């Protein structure tokens, strides 16, 4: 079979798996393995295609690991570094010794060094498998961190242990000192090389950005090429290419200053979308190829003299023993942490279940098979490598067993929340959760020292858009929407009453600024912090007495300008003066709203109290936003301790220089950049909430589609 035909068949199988996944109850990896097996029956010629195991690691495993590091949290990995290294190194060594001696005992004709090589091949947990399982199982943050960190590192330790076991089997010589020295060289060398290469690439990209050579397409291509270049460079230096890719990925993906360049967010958003497609294709290809390779792996072992029943027994024994070793290691590790008040998920009775989930989630995959396929055919004497076919057969069987165990047990031990209710309602609830989380992160950026001041006005506008979207979703919710709208109307009534008081106060102080101008600015300000419709258009009704007072005030202002010798002198423009006054009044209206919401939140009605508490967050954010507008570039704003604001009516002598026009210019200049960042954050929140089980896969897909639509709209 031609290579092109083989590639097309594999890609077609991946596409087919995405369709069948909608109707299948088994996990996607198991489904793809099954499709690969079926294809070998329909088209036996696919078995003729051979892919070199080393080439397999470069083409598939390197980019998968690199993508994992892009999505990993370096801080979380660092905080769990001791446990991750314990699993990635200590557990691998323990598994090699346990499984090696067990296989040697079950099959005495297998030399101990060969048995150790088999056990070392089973050491790595497959990053592709872990990633695929995480999307269908509800795992805790600590479980996700441990599984991700372990899968990023234990490939190297497994490969090193395998290489030295094979060397011992081929040459008949073994040196503990040589093993430890070589392991240190490969392990530490891989990390060091990856770190410096990643740092160099990051500096190079940063320099190009500063010179203005920024391009979204070029950036994505650079990310695609990086794992291959890093892997090949590290292997040429005889250090671990896998660890080099991991280290380089962590350096490149380290947290950077937010909003650092006009195109950085768009690059990240496009990159995330691209890698999501690439990751799906690579993962799918790996598992389909694994299914195609299983007959090649199993058939020679069956023809090697051992009966089918005995081989099946050995496979099941090795799989269960591997999980038992992993379970005991994790359990003891968590018992030690529990003494310090730290737990895998929850204290007490949940410990066994949580350890069992983490154990089964560490399934084997294509990495293990690719390692096993690198076994040599002969030893130094020219004789055949002992039990090569049997080792590959048992390895393939253990891979399939661990996948089936994970597929059947994990949904029962750590199920995703049931997808109850209509899809539209679930999407609305998921949208509320995603928008709330995104708003939280955007607001945190307001006080982030890494965010440059020039981005703040645009960030306020973006926060306003998300606040409006969130309010719309809450009002549209059938269960709480009517109650939410009723509370909003109730609090708006209090604001209308407060506005009348402010109007009278404005007239009593003979202010020169017309109330109509102030009122229009108040409405504009309210719209800018998330008010919609009638809630923004406050003060639309004016009674007769107020109109008479407004007429009298206009007359007084006219006489004041005629009689005052300095009446036409301004240090602040009339527009800035009016906007400043409107901001003060808008803040006082917000505190009226907050006071009323606090009353509802402390009431006996728990349902109304919960809604009021959610609305309080929005209005407290609105106060901060308005106050920051009139104090941009100045110190001393403390909205947390201030309950009301007194208007400094003599603004000509007041030490304030509002830069409203400057803020508007910055808001327009950096709006696209901030919006792209917000969409990227929204996608990250969708991924996080799906992994935590807060939203199901169907809802997550719909929400991602909405983000892509917004991305296209912003890009036009």
ROZA-767477 format. One record per residue (C-alpha): residue in one letter; x, y negated, z. Coordinates in pm, whole numbers, plus 50000, padded with zeros to 5 digits. Last residue first. Example, Ala and Ser with C-alpha at 12.3 -4.5 7.8 and 13.67 -1.06 7.14 Angstrom:
<recs>
S513675010650714 A512305045050780 
</recs>
This chain:
<recs>
X486104582451019 X488284597651294 X485854589051572 X483014607451395 X485224637551324 X486224639551690 X482614635851797 X481664665551579 X484584685351722 X483424677452077 X479904689451994 X481334721851852 X483254726952175 X480024723552372 X478284749552155 X481164774252192 X481284769052570 X477544776052591 X477974808952405 X481004818552617 X479274813652950 X479574783553178 X480674781553543 X482574814253510 X485904799753616 X487434806853274 X484474789453109 X484794759353339 X488494755953260 X488074759252884 X485264733552881 X487334710453102 X490284712252860 X487954703652571 X486654673152760 X490214662252836 X491024663452464 X487874643852388 X488874617752647 X492334614852498 X490834609152152 X488574582352298 X491544565452465 X493494563552139 X490494552051938 X489694523952185 X493274511052200 X492984479651989 X489324472152064 X489744474052440 X493004454652420 X491294426152236 X488394426352483 X490834425252774 X492704395852626 X489434377452574 X488524383152938 X491784370653082 X490424355653405 X492674329453558 X491924327353927 X493134303654195 X489894284554256 X490234246954206 X488254244753881 X486134274053995 X484304253254253 X481404277554286 X483474304754448 X480644330454452 X480424350154773 X480794387654736 X479214414854943 X480094447155126 X483894445855098 X485784474455261 X485944498954968 X486054471854703 X489564461654797 X491054439054532 X494214423154673 X496544421554381 X496154404754045 X496814415953687 X493124420253614 X491074406353899 X487864396953721 X487744429153524 X488864450653819 X485744440554014 X483464451953733 X485104486353704 X485304492154079 X481634483654120 X480714506653829 X482664535453987 X480654531254305 X477554531554087 X478424564253913 X479414582154233 X476204570854400 X474154586754120 X475354621454219 X474584614354585 X471094602054490 X470354634254299 X471384655254599 X469294634154836 X466234636854608 X466444674754628 X467214674954999 X464154653855087 X464804644655450 X466574611955372 X470294603755400 X470784603755023 X467674582154975 X468994555455212 X472434557455052 X470794552554713 X469184520254836 X472474506354965 X474264516454645 X471684498654428 X471944466754635 X475714470154614 X475424472154237 X473324440554228 X476034422454426 X478624434354175 X476484421953884 X476234387654053 X480014384954083 X480494397053726 X477934371153603 X479914343653775 X483084354653599 X481294357153267 X479924321853303 X483344307253386 X484994326753105 X482454312852857 X482714277552994 X486494278452957 X488654275853268 X490724245453355 X487814223853262 X487344185853248 X483924174353121 X482554163453457 X485624144453560 X483984110353586 X480744125953715 X477704104653627 X476814118553284 X477814154953355 X475884154453684 X472794139553515 X472754168253264 X473294194353533 X470424179653740 X468064181353441 X468984217653373 X468394226053739 X464944210353728 X464024231053423 X465374262653589 X463384254853903 X460204250453694 X460884283753519 X461384300653853 X458054287553980 X456294300753670 X457584336553695 X460444351053493 X460314385853347 X463274400753160 X465384400453475 X467164433653405 X467814444653050 X470284471853151 X467694493753322 X465274486853038 X467454505952793 X470744520552920 X473054512753209 X476514527953175 X479104502853293 X479164482252970 X475364480152957 X475384464253301 X478004439053192 X475974429152887 X472854424853100 X474764403553348 X476164382753060 X472644375852932 X471554365653280 X474464341753328 X473744325052994 X470054321453079 X471004308153422 X472734278453263 X476244271853404 X476514238253579 X475764251553923 X473524230354137 X474064252454443 X470374257554498 X469874270354141 X472354299154178 X470924308554514 X467454309954361 X468704332454083 X470564354654327 X467354359654523 X465504368054203 X468254393054115 X467804410254452 X464144416954374 X465074431154032 X467754452654198 X465224466954441 X462974476054147 X465964492253975 X466384514654278 X462874528554231 X463254531753853 X466464551453899 X464854573354165 X461914581053933 X464274588853643 X466184613453859 X462954629953973 X461744633153612 X465124647853502 X465634672353787 X464054704153655 X463434694553291 X466964680053237 X466714650852994 X467344624653264 X470524642653368 X471734645853009 X471084608852940 X472924598753258 X475924620053158 X476034605452807 X475784570152950 X478564577053200 X480674591952920 X480234560752710 X481004538153007 X484144557753091 X485264552152732 X484634514852765 X486574513553091 X489474532252928 X489564506052654 X489984478852918 X492654499853102 X494884507752805 X496934475652827 X497684483053192 X499844513253106 X498784546653249 X501614563053446 X500544545053764 X497284564553762 X494544543653923 X492304541953615 X493474576853516 X491564591153811 X488434576453659 X489094595653338 X489644627753537 X486364624453724 X484524614953407 X485754646853242 X484534667853536 X481094651353529 X480914654653150 X481774691753165 X479244699553442 X476484679253274 X477244695652939 X477004730053098 X473574721753236 X472464708952895 X473934739252718 X472144762252960 X468864743752898 X469254746352521 X470194783252545 X467054791952735 X467364807153074 X469784831953224 X473284838853107 X474324858853410 X477444845653579 X480634862853461 X481314895253635 X484314902053856 X484064938353972 X481434949653725 X482824930953423 X486304942853532 X485454979853540 X484554990053184 X486804967752973 X489714968953214 X489535006653236 X489245009452856 X492294987352805 X494275006353068 X493415039652900 X494305027352549 X497705015152664 X498295047352861 X497515068152553 X499885048052336 X502675052552591 X501975089852620 X502295093652243 X505425072152220 X507095092452497 X506065125452337 X507495115152002 X510835105352153 X511115136652371 X514925137552360 X516615115552098 X517695139751828 X521295150751834 X523975130151664 X526295130051965 X525635093052019 X521895098752056 X519335100651775 X515935086451668 X516265054651867 X513315041452074 X512165008451922 X508575021451896 X508285020952276 X508954983552289 X506334976652021 X503824997852210 X504394979052536 X504134945352363 X500954956752186 X499014961052505 X499074970552871 X496454958853117 X497154936653417 X493454929153467 X493114962653649 X495424951753929 X494104916353962 X490564930053994 X491714956154249 X493454929054454 X490234908754453 X488154938654556 X490514948054838 X490734912154966 X487014904654957 X486384918755307 X488514893655487 X489634861855319 X488804849454973 X490584847654642 X494194858354656 X494514846055013 X496634822155216 X496364818155594 X500004825855665 X499184861455773 X497114863755456 X500274858255252 X501874889755393 X498664909055334 X498594895154980 X502004909454896 X501114942955054 X497944944654845 X499704933754527 X502404960354558 X499874987154655 X497634978654359 X500524978254110 X501745012354221 X498215025954204 X497675010453859 X500825027253723 X499875059853893 X496425058553736 X497865052753388 X500615078753431 X498185105153559 X495655097653283 X498345101053014 X499795132653170 X496335148753186 X495635138952825 X498955154652723 X498125186452918 X494685188952757 X496055183452408 X498645210952443 X502345204652455 X504415218352168 X505505186851988 X502645185151739 X500475165751980 X503315141552036 X503755136051664 X500015128251621 X499645102851900 X501905074551788 X500975074651422 X497295077951514 X497635048451756 X499335025251507 X496155013651334 X494515005451668 X497564985351771 X497434967151437 X493854957251511 X494924946351860 X497844925051742 X495954910551445 X493114899351672 X495484882551913 X497324866051627 X494124853951457 X492574841651783 X495784823951881 X496024807451540 X492444794451562 X492884780951915 X496314768251816 X494794746151548 X492124731551775 X494634724452051 X497044708651803 X494324686651658 X493454674152007 X497064670152113 X497974651051799 X494914629151837 X495934621452196 X499474612152097 X498424589651807 X498334555251974 X501214563052208 X501724569152580 X498054572852666 X498984596252947 X502584598653054 X503704634352990 X502914665653186 X505274693753079 X504244711552756 X507664708352592 X509484720152904 X507034748752967 X507254759752604 X511044759352609 X511114781152921 X508614806152776 X510384807752439 X513734812852612 X512214840052830 X511154859152519 X514454853352341 X516374869352628 X520084862752584 X522464876052320 X523344841552178 X521714851251846 X518704862552049 X518364827352192 X518464811151847 X515944835851705 X513494830251990 X513844792251989 X513384789851612 X510334812551613 X508704795151911 X509284760151760 X507934766051409 X504254762951504 X504844732751727 X506744714751450 X503954722451204 X501434706751443 X503554675351480 X504054672351105 X500304673251049 X499614647051317 X502284622951196 X504404599351399 X507614584951264 X507304551051435 X510864548751562 X509644554151918 X507794585051801 X510894598851630 X512854593951952 X510214612152153 X510244641151906 X514014643951939 X513894641552318 X511274669352331 X513314691052095 X516414686752309 X514504694552628 X513014725952473 X516454736952354 X517894729452698 X515214748652887 X515114777852644 X518874782652668 X518794780953049 X515814804753081 X517284830052838 X520694828353004 X519174834253347 X517374865753238 X519784879552977 X522924872053177 X521414883153508 X520224915453348 X523634921353196 X525324917153533 X522784938953714 X523044966453453 X526834965353442 X527044968053820 X524544996853827 X526575015953571 X525095043853357 X526695067353107 X525045094652898 X525565074152585 X522075076252433 X520085081752754 X522015055252946 X521605030752660 X517885038652649 X517575031353020 X519584999552974 X517364987352694 X514144996152876 X515144977553193 X516004947052984 X512744949052788 X510684952653106 X512434923253273 X511904901652965 X508264910752920 X507754904853292 X508134867253254 X505154852653066 X502774880853160 X503514875153530 X502914837753507 X499604842353330 X498384869853563 X499464851253878 X497954818053766 X494684833953657 X494384852153990 X495144820054180 X492474800953988 X489914828054053 X488794851653780 X485384855353616 X485854879653329 X485174875252956 X487624847752863 X490274860853101 X490264894552925 X491464879752595 X494274860352759 X495414890452963 X495424912552655 X497384887752448 X499874882152730 X500444919652759 X501474931953102 X505064943353081 X506324973553280 X504965001753063 X508065000952841 X510165003453158 X508355035653257 X509135051552920 X512795041252947 X512915055453301 X511625088653167 X514355087852904 X516985081953174 X515525110453381 X515755135153094 X512395149052977 X512445187052981 X511085185753337 X507725172253214 X505595165153524 X508625159453749 X510475137753496 X507245118853435 X506845112153809 X510515101853854 X510155076053579 X506725064253694 X507945055854043 X511385041953956 X510185021053662 X507135009253856 X509274997054149 X511594978453911 X508644962553729 X507004953454061 X510114935354180 X510764916753856 X507544902053713 X505404908554020 X507844894354275 X508804866954031 X505144856554012 X504714858554390 X507724836354455 X506874812054175 X503314805754295 X503784768354354 X505894766554039 X503204783153829 X500564759653969 X502734729353891 X503534741853541 X499814746153461 X499654769253163 X497894760052840 X501024751752644 X502864780552817 X500304805152683 X500734790952334 X504454798152353 X503764833552474 X501444839852181 X503934823851938 X506724847452057 X504544878952075 X503324878351718 X505974871851455 X509084875351671 X508024905551873 X506714922851560 X509994916351381 X511774934951661 X509294963751628 X509774966051251 X506434968051073 X505684999050869 X502895002850614 X502175038850518 X499445041850782 X497425016250586 X497125042750311 X494655061950526 X491885037550421 X488575048250577 X490095068450861 X492875043150931 X490225015650916 X488255032551192 X491245031451427 X491834994451358 X488144987151421 X488385005251756 X491414984351855 X489474953051760 X486494963351973 X488754971252269 X490364936752241 X486934919352204 X485424933752518 X482624959052487 X478994947852484 X478824942952108 X476374921051917 X478254887951899 X481554906551902 X480574922651572 X481044889251394 X484404880851554 X485524916851494 X484734913751121 X487004883151097 X489824902651263 X489204932551036 X489354909850732 X492684896450856 X494034931950884 X492794941550537 X494234909750382 X497604916150545 X497644952050417 X496764940950064 X499594915650070 X502044942050195 X501224965549908 X500005000050000 
</recs>
